[in-house]
Amino acid sequence: MKKTLIVGATDNPSRYAFLAASMFEARGMDFVPIGIKKGKVFGRDIVDLRERPELEDIHTITLYLGPANQQEWIDYLIGLKPQRIIFNPGSENPVFFSKAKEAGIEVLPACNLVMLSTGQF
């Protein structure tokens, strides 16, 4: 099964990153929540992004961080070698787009929630 890394994960149910995790959970899809805030999302600890953990078999990264909060994580996330990165609304970043494309990663400026709802994920 394809594993998705939710960057900017939160246990706050009013946030889109939480809604995405909810949709993954409801569909039985594998995901890893990662962020800088501690908490649990559907029984999974939010992994501390600041530790830049070694994660394997990440197929998709879905971003819920604005461009101003992405800079220090770009090289780390590209280094995870995902097949694609989904830039959700508000997370679009031309510099990150370019670096990811240069690394051979598919870049999608899209809404993860819409993609899941319409079977395009």
C-alpha atoms as one frame of an Amber mdcrd trajectory, in Angstrom:
protein
   0.000   0.000   0.000   1.210   3.510  -0.797   2.287   5.475   2.274   1.576
   9.206   2.522   3.426  11.672   4.719   1.146  14.436   6.012   3.458  17.413
   6.610   1.989  19.928   9.040  -0.078  17.294  10.843  -2.146  18.384  13.805
  -4.635  16.938  16.255  -6.850  20.015  15.786 -10.019  18.743  14.055 -10.713
  22.149  12.480  -7.508  22.031  10.373  -7.316  20.633   6.841  -4.342  18.412
   7.719  -6.529  16.700  10.323  -9.360  16.307   7.799  -6.929  14.682   5.368
  -5.791  12.248   8.065  -9.442  11.490   8.793 -10.058  10.672   5.145  -6.968
   8.442   4.951  -8.032   6.649   8.125 -11.609   6.147   6.875 -10.286   4.630
   3.643  -7.762   2.382   5.384  -4.867   4.174   3.679  -1.403   4.222   5.247
  -0.184   7.633   6.426   2.415   9.150   8.709   1.574  12.439  10.453   4.590
  14.716  10.854   4.851  18.232  12.238   6.327  20.387  14.957   3.415  20.083
  17.387   3.020  17.062  19.622  -0.159  15.068  19.587  -1.903  12.023  18.221
  -3.910  11.653  15.048  -6.167   8.601  14.978  -3.911   6.766  17.410  -0.697
   7.698  15.590   1.867   9.938  17.264   2.722  13.042  15.278   6.364  12.489
  14.324   8.635  15.422  15.195   9.662  17.074  11.930  12.531  18.876  13.682
  14.248  15.523  14.213  14.241  14.861  10.451  13.509  11.177  11.038  14.561
   8.538   8.565  11.352   7.399   6.936  11.153   4.768   4.244   8.719   3.898
   1.483   7.033   7.308   1.380   5.083   7.375  -1.874   3.383  10.763  -1.487
   4.054  13.857   0.570   1.064  16.109   1.097   1.923  19.590   2.370  -0.067
  21.640   4.842   2.691  24.190   5.515   2.791  27.616   3.923   5.857  28.574
   1.865   7.281  30.706   4.700   7.444  27.577   6.894   8.838  25.192   4.277
  12.362  26.441   3.599  14.223  24.514   6.285  12.454  21.251   5.385  12.725
  21.251   1.571  15.964  19.263   1.282  14.866  16.811   3.975  11.521  16.136
   2.283  13.083  15.738  -1.158  15.625  13.409   0.428  12.806  11.046   1.413
  12.512  10.334  -2.321   8.735  10.382  -2.664   7.179   9.747  -6.042   5.029
  12.855  -5.735   4.410  15.940  -3.623   0.943  17.449  -3.351   0.988  21.182
  -2.660  -2.377  21.887  -1.069  -3.929  25.355  -1.466  -1.767  27.890   0.347
   1.341  25.689   0.273   2.365  26.402  -3.329   6.059  27.269  -3.561   7.839
  27.760  -6.930  11.289  27.150  -5.393  10.166  23.870  -3.823   8.349  22.925
  -7.087  11.569  23.384  -9.068  13.781  21.477  -6.638  11.326  18.586  -6.487
  10.996  18.409 -10.284  14.798  18.472 -10.652  14.895  15.483  -8.292  12.445
  13.608 -10.544   9.471  14.004  -8.203   5.986  14.613  -9.603   4.614  17.943
  -8.366   0.882  18.510  -8.025  -0.632  21.832  -6.985  -3.912  20.281  -5.878
  -6.245  19.747  -2.960  -5.686  16.430  -1.255  -9.238  16.463   0.145 -10.762
  16.876  -3.321  -8.446  14.219  -4.749  -9.537  11.721  -2.077 -13.223  12.642
  -2.420 -13.229  12.165  -6.180 -11.030   9.078  -6.385  -8.119  10.940  -7.998
  -5.634  10.185  -5.248
